[in-house]
Each structure stands twice: as C-alpha cells, then as structure tokens.
Amino acid sequence: MYDDIVDYDDFSERVGSENDILDLIYDEIWKKTYCPKCKRFNTHSRSKYALKNILCHHCSTQWSALQETIFFKTRIDLVKWSYIIYAISFYPRKVSVKWLMTELKINSYNTVWHMANKVKTVANHSPKDKCIFRELEKIFCRHRFI
C-alpha cells in the first residue's frame, strides 16, 4: 500500500539521532534569541546534562528547547516525530494512523493519532513550528525523501 514511502528504519539512519534534531531546533529557534529571564543575547547554550534544556550562563536559568513547539512535554523520540511530519506533511498521499503505528512500533492508537493530529493542526499556526518544519523539509530534500 505504501511501497513508495521511505520506511522508518531507513529514515532514522539517514536523518540522525534525537540529539541531531535537538541541535537543529536549538540552532533555528533559540540560538538567535535571548534568555527569558535576564534578556541577554548569546549567553546560553544547550545543557550538557539535560540534553533537552538550554542553560543561560549569565543567570543560570534553564528552559526547555522544545518549549512553544509541538514537541513540548513529549516522551516520544523526536526522530519518530520527524517521521510523522514527513509522512503527513510531505508524502503525496494520506497515510493511516494504523500504518504509522506499525511502522513506528508504537502500540497505542491514541498516541499516534494525537501526534498526527498535532502535526496537521498546530504546524499551520505556530511560527516556531513552521521554522522547524522548514528545516526538516531541507533535511528531507537533502536525503531525497521528497
């Protein structure tokens, strides 16, 4: 049924790890902004210990790199999120939630449905999500997924 779509295993090998996607999110969203507490530019970096956090070196404030994105407070790997974004946003035909469940090896229909629904609705409204999607699209084109 979905013979022409890249399978998840091949996708994850070519896209990289969750840490690579976190680097992309940090570079595209947070690197060019200021600390939410002390309002200083270029005083923060990704935390070495809590990989999803950003640390301000001036005031020691930490915040999530995923804050204000569709990935906020998720426990699902960002590579799986990226695959859902690829399958829903850039694949020419519609994909079913059941197929995504088996491809991603997630047992909960509700979890995959919720993720797919978020991708369909939230990405059109949030400027930070649009930025992430644009960068993911470049990665997908570079690896010839689309």
C-alpha positions, 0 to 999 in steps of 0.5 A, a space after each residue: 500500500 505504501 511501497 513508495 514511502 521511505 520506511 522508518 528504519 531507513 529514515 532514522 539512519 539517514 536523518 540522525 539521532 534525537 540529539 541531531 534534531 535537538 541541535 537543529 531546533 536549538 540552532 533555528 529557534 533559540 540560538 538567535 534569541 535571548 534568555 527569558 529571564 535576564 534578556 541577554 543575547 548569546 549567553 546560553 547554550 544547550 545543557 550538557 546534562 539535560 540534553 533537552 534544556 538550554 542553560 543561560 550562563 549569565 543567570 543560570 536559568 534553564 528552559 526547555 528547547 522544545 518549549 512553544 513547539 509541538 514537541 513540548 512535554 513529549 516522551 516520544 523520540 523526536 526522530 519518530 516525530 520527524 517521521 510523522 511530519 514527513 509522512 503527513 506533511 510531505 508524502 503525496 498521499 494520506 497515510 493511516 494512523 494504523 500504518 504509522 503505528 506499525 511502522 513506528 512500533 508504537 502500540 497505542 492508537 491514541 498516541 499516534 493519532 494525537 501526534 498526527 493530529 498535532 502535526 496537521 493542526 498546530 504546524 499551520 499556526 505556530 511560527 516556531 513550528 513552521 521554522 522547524 518544519 522548514 528545516 526538516 523539509 531541507 533535511 528531507 530534500 537533502 536525503 531525497 525523501 521528497 
